[in-house]
């Protein structure tokens, strides 16, 4: 049995009534806030955007982001033995080194900036007790200044990327720690600024 719904002026008025529209608008706002909350609280690459069937594309679209500032290459000079091991996305490294009491050596980093603008970044260096570090700029990096116990702010020129050392981490081994194998850990990331509240 077919059922026919006739929309009369009274029915139309009921649909446009505030009591009907407010719950509908509230539900739509809540759905939008849920997606926005994912973007704020989580990684953008974790968001999956559903696409309605019959619109030409069926499935899900992943949103991915990439970082313009990367570590291209690294080397250790001055230590008895050492090397730089860079992670897969070129934003962090570890530098294991064989050192002796009172040693001083350098970790030389070549950085790349794919952006058309200079990048303000922060490098964080974690060391074992008894090992201290200083960071200085070279080639395409300037304005290196300490901004925390283990971190430094820096500025990288736009559209740069070669094998020349841009950042030098100078490592000093205390006179009181024994000789041995030690590992320096480091991450580098752009500094982001909150949007101005209007």
ZADO-1210 file (C-alpha; in nm, 4 decimals, padded with zeros to 6 digits):
<atoms>
<atom x="00.0000" y="00.0000" z="00.0000" code="UNK" pos="1"/>
<atom x="00.1438" y="00.3336" z="-00.1063" code="UNK" pos="2"/>
<atom x="00.1475" y="00.6235" z="00.1271" code="UNK" pos="3"/>
<atom x="00.1189" y="00.9761" z="-00.0049" code="UNK" pos="4"/>
<atom x="00.2494" y="01.2768" z="00.1878" code="UNK" pos="5"/>
<atom x="00.1025" y="01.6065" z="00.0874" code="UNK" pos="6"/>
<atom x="00.2960" y="01.9185" z="00.1833" code="UNK" pos="7"/>
<atom x="00.0494" y="02.1909" z="00.2600" code="UNK" pos="8"/>
<atom x="00.1336" y="02.5460" z="00.3679" code="UNK" pos="9"/>
<atom x="00.0758" y="02.4302" z="00.7266" code="UNK" pos="10"/>
<atom x="00.3236" y="02.1404" z="00.6866" code="UNK" pos="11"/>
<atom x="00.5831" y="02.3696" z="00.5279" code="UNK" pos="12"/>
<atom x="00.5433" y="02.6109" z="00.8159" code="UNK" pos="13"/>
<atom x="00.5964" y="02.3255" z="01.0634" code="UNK" pos="14"/>
<atom x="00.9278" y="02.2291" z="00.8937" code="UNK" pos="15"/>
<atom x="01.0483" y="02.5868" z="00.9152" code="UNK" pos="16"/>
<atom x="00.9414" y="02.6159" z="01.2792" code="UNK" pos="17"/>
<atom x="01.2249" y="02.6950" z="01.5248" code="UNK" pos="18"/>
<atom x="01.1406" y="02.3849" z="01.7278" code="UNK" pos="19"/>
<atom x="01.2253" y="02.1719" z="01.4240" code="UNK" pos="20"/>
<atom x="01.5209" y="02.3700" z="01.2845" code="UNK" pos="21"/>
<atom x="01.7166" y="02.4149" z="01.6091" code="UNK" pos="22"/>
<atom x="01.7643" y="02.0367" z="01.6746" code="UNK" pos="23"/>
<atom x="01.8595" y="01.9805" z="01.3084" code="UNK" pos="24"/>
<atom x="02.1143" y="02.2664" z="01.3093" code="UNK" pos="25"/>
<atom x="02.2506" y="02.1443" z="01.6451" code="UNK" pos="26"/>
<atom x="02.3095" y="01.7937" z="01.5054" code="UNK" pos="27"/>
<atom x="02.4881" y="01.9336" z="01.1979" code="UNK" pos="28"/>
<atom x="02.7098" y="02.1558" z="01.4158" code="UNK" pos="29"/>
<atom x="02.7959" y="01.8597" z="01.6406" code="UNK" pos="30"/>
<atom x="02.8940" y="01.6495" z="01.3392" code="UNK" pos="31"/>
<atom x="03.1171" y="01.9301" z="01.2112" code="UNK" pos="32"/>
<atom x="03.2736" y="01.9819" z="01.5541" code="UNK" pos="33"/>
<atom x="03.3569" y="01.6115" z="01.5757" code="UNK" pos="34"/>
<atom x="03.5642" y="01.6284" z="01.2587" code="UNK" pos="35"/>
<atom x="03.7266" y="01.9553" z="01.3671" code="UNK" pos="36"/>
<atom x="03.8070" y="01.8005" z="01.7056" code="UNK" pos="37"/>
<atom x="03.9910" y="01.5186" z="01.5313" code="UNK" pos="38"/>
<atom x="04.2016" y="01.7722" z="01.3436" code="UNK" pos="39"/>
<atom x="04.2851" y="01.9665" z="01.6605" code="UNK" pos="40"/>
<atom x="04.3423" y="01.6742" z="01.8973" code="UNK" pos="41"/>
<atom x="04.5067" y="01.4253" z="01.6662" code="UNK" pos="42"/>
<atom x="04.7348" y="01.3904" z="01.3696" code="UNK" pos="43"/>
<atom x="04.5895" y="01.5257" z="01.0460" code="UNK" pos="44"/>
<atom x="04.7050" y="01.2115" z="00.8679" code="UNK" pos="45"/>
<atom x="04.4661" y="01.0066" z="01.0898" code="UNK" pos="46"/>
<atom x="04.1530" y="01.1822" z="00.9608" code="UNK" pos="47"/>
<atom x="03.9547" y="00.9860" z="00.7040" code="UNK" pos="48"/>
<atom x="03.7010" y="01.1841" z="00.5062" code="UNK" pos="49"/>
<atom x="03.4053" y="00.9730" z="00.3870" code="UNK" pos="50"/>
<atom x="03.2920" y="01.0316" z="00.0300" code="UNK" pos="51"/>
<atom x="02.9282" y="00.9687" z="-00.0637" code="UNK" pos="52"/>
<atom x="02.8571" y="00.6986" z="-00.3244" code="UNK" pos="53"/>
<atom x="02.7271" y="00.8230" z="-00.6562" code="UNK" pos="54"/>
<atom x="02.9361" y="01.1410" z="-00.6526" code="UNK" pos="55"/>
<atom x="03.2046" y="01.0111" z="-00.8873" code="UNK" pos="56"/>
<atom x="03.4435" y="00.8943" z="-00.6118" code="UNK" pos="57"/>
<atom x="03.3831" y="00.6083" z="-00.3718" code="UNK" pos="58"/>
<atom x="03.5991" y="00.5438" z="-00.0655" code="UNK" pos="59"/>
<atom x="03.8021" y="00.7516" z="00.1773" code="UNK" pos="60"/>
<atom x="04.0577" y="01.0308" z="00.1336" code="UNK" pos="61"/>
<atom x="04.3565" y="01.0542" z="00.3694" code="UNK" pos="62"/>
<atom x="04.4829" y="01.4019" z="00.4600" code="UNK" pos="63"/>
<atom x="04.8628" y="01.4086" z="00.4909" code="UNK" pos="64"/>
<atom x="05.1045" y="01.6834" z="00.5856" code="UNK" pos="65"/>
<atom x="05.4777" y="01.7190" z="00.5243" code="UNK" pos="66"/>
<atom x="05.7497" y="01.9239" z="00.6881" code="UNK" pos="67"/>
<atom x="05.9537" y="02.1662" z="00.4768" code="UNK" pos="68"/>
<atom x="06.2602" y="02.1523" z="00.7055" code="UNK" pos="69"/>
<atom x="06.4540" y="01.8244" z="00.6986" code="UNK" pos="70"/>
<atom x="06.7923" y="01.6761" z="00.7890" code="UNK" pos="71"/>
<atom x="06.9708" y="01.5859" z="00.4638" code="UNK" pos="72"/>
<atom x="07.2940" y="01.4414" z="00.6023" code="UNK" pos="73"/>
<atom x="07.5068" y="01.4245" z="00.9148" code="UNK" pos="74"/>
<atom x="07.8559" y="01.3311" z="01.0264" code="UNK" pos="75"/>
<atom x="08.0626" y="01.3108" z="01.3454" code="UNK" pos="76"/>
<atom x="08.4107" y="01.4640" z="01.3556" code="UNK" pos="77"/>
<atom x="08.6650" y="01.4593" z="01.6383" code="UNK" pos="78"/>
<atom x="08.5417" y="01.1473" z="01.8188" code="UNK" pos="79"/>
<atom x="08.7297" y="00.8186" z="01.8162" code="UNK" pos="80"/>
<atom x="08.4336" y="00.6648" z="01.6304" code="UNK" pos="81"/>
<atom x="08.0857" y="00.7938" z="01.5624" code="UNK" pos="82"/>
<atom x="07.8106" y="00.8307" z="01.3060" code="UNK" pos="83"/>
<atom x="07.4732" y="00.9999" z="01.2498" code="UNK" pos="84"/>
<atom x="07.1640" y="00.7826" z="01.1931" code="UNK" pos="85"/>
<atom x="06.8677" y="00.9816" z="01.0543" code="UNK" pos="86"/>
<atom x="06.5048" y="00.8655" z="01.0904" code="UNK" pos="87"/>
<atom x="06.2762" y="00.7874" z="00.7935" code="UNK" pos="88"/>
<atom x="06.1103" y="01.1297" z="00.7707" code="UNK" pos="89"/>
<atom x="06.4422" y="01.3158" z="00.8129" code="UNK" pos="90"/>
<atom x="06.3341" y="01.5129" z="01.1218" code="UNK" pos="91"/>
<atom x="06.5378" y="01.3392" z="01.3953" code="UNK" pos="92"/>
<atom x="06.8623" y="01.1503" z="01.4435" code="UNK" pos="93"/>
<atom x="07.0769" y="00.9652" z="01.6923" code="UNK" pos="94"/>
<atom x="07.4545" y="00.9943" z="01.7022" code="UNK" pos="95"/>
<atom x="07.6307" y="00.7070" z="01.8782" code="UNK" pos="96"/>
<atom x="07.9978" y="00.7819" z="01.9500" code="UNK" pos="97"/>
<atom x="08.2922" y="00.6182" z="02.1252" code="UNK" pos="98"/>
<atom x="08.4459" y="00.8834" z="02.3478" code="UNK" pos="99"/>
<atom x="08.7010" y="00.9278" z="02.6223" code="UNK" pos="100"/>
<atom x="08.6990" y="01.1413" z="02.9355" code="UNK" pos="101"/>
<atom x="08.7432" y="01.5095" z="02.8463" code="UNK" pos="102"/>
<atom x="08.6812" y="01.4536" z="02.4734" code="UNK" pos="103"/>
<atom x="08.5276" y="01.7188" z="02.2507" code="UNK" pos="104"/>
<atom x="08.3701" y="01.6439" z="01.9127" code="UNK" pos="105"/>
<atom x="08.1185" y="01.7845" z="01.6646" code="UNK" pos="106"/>
<atom x="07.8024" y="01.6610" z="01.4958" code="UNK" pos="107"/>
<atom x="07.7677" y="01.8332" z="01.1573" code="UNK" pos="108"/>
<atom x="07.4184" y="01.8541" z="01.0069" code="UNK" pos="109"/>
<atom x="07.3200" y="01.9473" z="00.6522" code="UNK" pos="110"/>
<atom x="06.9612" y="02.0768" z="00.6509" code="UNK" pos="111"/>
<atom x="06.7103" y="02.1347" z="00.3727" code="UNK" pos="112"/>
<atom x="06.4256" y="02.3856" z="00.3478" code="UNK" pos="113"/>
<atom x="06.1833" y="02.3133" z="00.0615" code="UNK" pos="114"/>
<atom x="05.9736" y="02.6201" z="00.1413" code="UNK" pos="115"/>
<atom x="05.9887" y="02.9461" z="-00.0528" code="UNK" pos="116"/>
<atom x="06.0147" y="03.1256" z="00.2823" code="UNK" pos="117"/>
<atom x="06.2705" y="03.1116" z="00.5632" code="UNK" pos="118"/>
<atom x="06.1755" y="02.8701" z="00.8423" code="UNK" pos="119"/>
<atom x="06.2004" y="02.9364" z="01.2153" code="UNK" pos="120"/>
<atom x="06.2795" y="02.6040" z="01.3815" code="UNK" pos="121"/>
<atom x="06.3746" y="02.4465" z="01.7115" code="UNK" pos="122"/>
<atom x="06.6367" y="02.1789" z="01.7651" code="UNK" pos="123"/>
<atom x="06.6218" y="01.9669" z="02.0806" code="UNK" pos="124"/>
<atom x="06.9343" y="01.7733" z="02.1833" code="UNK" pos="125"/>
<atom x="06.9205" y="01.5079" z="02.4565" code="UNK" pos="126"/>
<atom x="07.2485" y="01.3855" z="02.6059" code="UNK" pos="127"/>
<atom x="07.3542" y="01.1441" z="02.8812" code="UNK" pos="128"/>
<atom x="07.4593" y="01.2917" z="03.2178" code="UNK" pos="129"/>
<atom x="07.8113" y="01.4315" z="03.2049" code="UNK" pos="130"/>
<atom x="07.7906" y="01.5333" z="02.8385" code="UNK" pos="131"/>
<atom x="07.7070" y="01.8931" z="02.7429" code="UNK" pos="132"/>
<atom x="07.6390" y="02.0504" z="02.4043" code="UNK" pos="133"/>
<atom x="07.6439" y="02.3858" z="02.2288" code="UNK" pos="134"/>
<atom x="07.4760" y="02.4551" z="01.8936" code="UNK" pos="135"/>
<atom x="07.5941" y="02.7030" z="01.6320" code="UNK" pos="136"/>
<atom x="07.4793" y="02.7938" z="01.2828" code="UNK" pos="137"/>
<atom x="07.6792" y="02.7746" z="00.9616" code="UNK" pos="138"/>
<atom x="07.6136" y="02.8212" z="00.5872" code="UNK" pos="139"/>
<atom x="07.2310" y="02.8635" z="00.5541" code="UNK" pos="140"/>
<atom x="07.1378" y="02.8768" z="00.9267" code="UNK" pos="141"/>
<atom x="07.1510" y="03.1919" z="01.1407" code="UNK" pos="142"/>
<atom x="07.0094" y="03.3351" z="01.4613" code="UNK" pos="143"/>
<atom x="07.0847" y="03.0303" z="01.6767" code="UNK" pos="144"/>
<atom x="06.9868" y="03.1060" z="02.0371" code="UNK" pos="145"/>
<atom x="06.9253" y="02.8808" z="02.3364" code="UNK" pos="146"/>
<atom x="06.5554" y="02.8706" z="02.4310" code="UNK" pos="147"/>
<atom x="06.5489" y="02.5921" z="02.6915" code="UNK" pos="148"/>
<atom x="06.7714" y="02.3504" z="02.8840" code="UNK" pos="149"/>
<atom x="06.7991" y="02.1171" z="02.5820" code="UNK" pos="150"/>
<atom x="06.6716" y="02.3295" z="02.2923" code="UNK" pos="151"/>
<atom x="06.7797" y="02.6069" z="02.0541" code="UNK" pos="152"/>
<atom x="06.5847" y="02.8266" z="01.8120" code="UNK" pos="153"/>
<atom x="06.7235" y="02.8901" z="01.4638" code="UNK" pos="154"/>
<atom x="06.6385" y="03.0393" z="01.1235" code="UNK" pos="155"/>
<atom x="06.6908" y="02.8523" z="00.7958" code="UNK" pos="156"/>
<atom x="06.7073" y="03.0330" z="00.4598" code="UNK" pos="157"/>
<atom x="06.4413" y="02.9629" z="00.1955" code="UNK" pos="158"/>
<atom x="06.4887" y="02.7082" z="-00.0866" code="UNK" pos="159"/>
<atom x="06.8099" y="02.5604" z="00.0505" code="UNK" pos="160"/>
<atom x="06.9395" y="02.2065" z="00.0552" code="UNK" pos="161"/>
<atom x="07.2897" y="02.0735" z="-00.0051" code="UNK" pos="162"/>
<atom x="07.5552" y="01.8608" z="00.1621" code="UNK" pos="163"/>
<atom x="07.7231" y="02.1559" z="00.3400" code="UNK" pos="164"/>
<atom x="07.6926" y="02.1661" z="00.7197" code="UNK" pos="165"/>
<atom x="07.4253" y="02.4152" z="00.8267" code="UNK" pos="166"/>
<atom x="07.4174" y="02.3335" z="01.1966" code="UNK" pos="167"/>
<atom x="07.7011" y="02.2189" z="01.4215" code="UNK" pos="168"/>
<atom x="07.6386" y="02.0519" z="01.7577" code="UNK" pos="169"/>
<atom x="07.9556" y="02.0765" z="01.9683" code="UNK" pos="170"/>
<atom x="07.9711" y="01.7984" z="02.2270" code="UNK" pos="171"/>
<atom x="08.1909" y="01.8159" z="02.5400" code="UNK" pos="172"/>
<atom x="08.2539" y="01.5126" z="02.7588" code="UNK" pos="173"/>
<atom x="08.3015" y="01.5781" z="03.1298" code="UNK" pos="174"/>
<atom x="08.6221" y="01.4843" z="03.3122" code="UNK" pos="175"/>
<atom x="08.4260" y="01.2709" z="03.5567" code="UNK" pos="176"/>
<atom x="08.2478" y="01.0221" z="03.3296" code="UNK" pos="177"/>
<atom x="08.4242" y="00.7081" z="03.2105" code="UNK" pos="178"/>
<atom x="08.5233" y="00.6397" z="02.8521" code="UNK" pos="179"/>
<atom x="08.2685" y="00.4407" z="02.6554" code="UNK" pos="180"/>
<atom x="07.9921" y="00.4451" z="02.3979" code="UNK" pos="181"/>
<atom x="07.7353" y="00.7235" z="02.4346" code="UNK" pos="182"/>
<atom x="07.4384" y="00.8298" z="02.2207" code="UNK" pos="183"/>
<atom x="07.3163" y="01.1832" z="02.1476" code="UNK" pos="184"/>
<atom x="06.9482" y="01.2143" z="02.0434" code="UNK" pos="185"/>
<atom x="06.8099" y="01.5063" z="01.8473" code="UNK" pos="186"/>
<atom x="06.4868" y="01.6293" z="01.6862" code="UNK" pos="187"/>
<atom x="06.4307" y="01.9351" z="01.4698" code="UNK" pos="188"/>
<atom x="06.0926" y="02.0908" z="01.3886" code="UNK" pos="189"/>
<atom x="05.9467" y="02.4209" z="01.2682" code="UNK" pos="190"/>
<atom x="05.8241" y="02.6617" z="01.5349" code="UNK" pos="191"/>
<atom x="05.4496" y="02.7189" z="01.5014" code="UNK" pos="192"/>
<atom x="05.2756" y="03.0265" z="01.6318" code="UNK" pos="193"/>
<atom x="04.9149" y="03.0355" z="01.7595" code="UNK" pos="194"/>
<atom x="04.6722" y="03.2369" z="01.5529" code="UNK" pos="195"/>
<atom x="04.6092" y="03.5889" z="01.6821" code="UNK" pos="196"/>
<atom x="04.2919" y="03.6141" z="01.8858" code="UNK" pos="197"/>
<atom x="04.0694" y="03.8862" z="01.7439" code="UNK" pos="198"/>
</atoms>
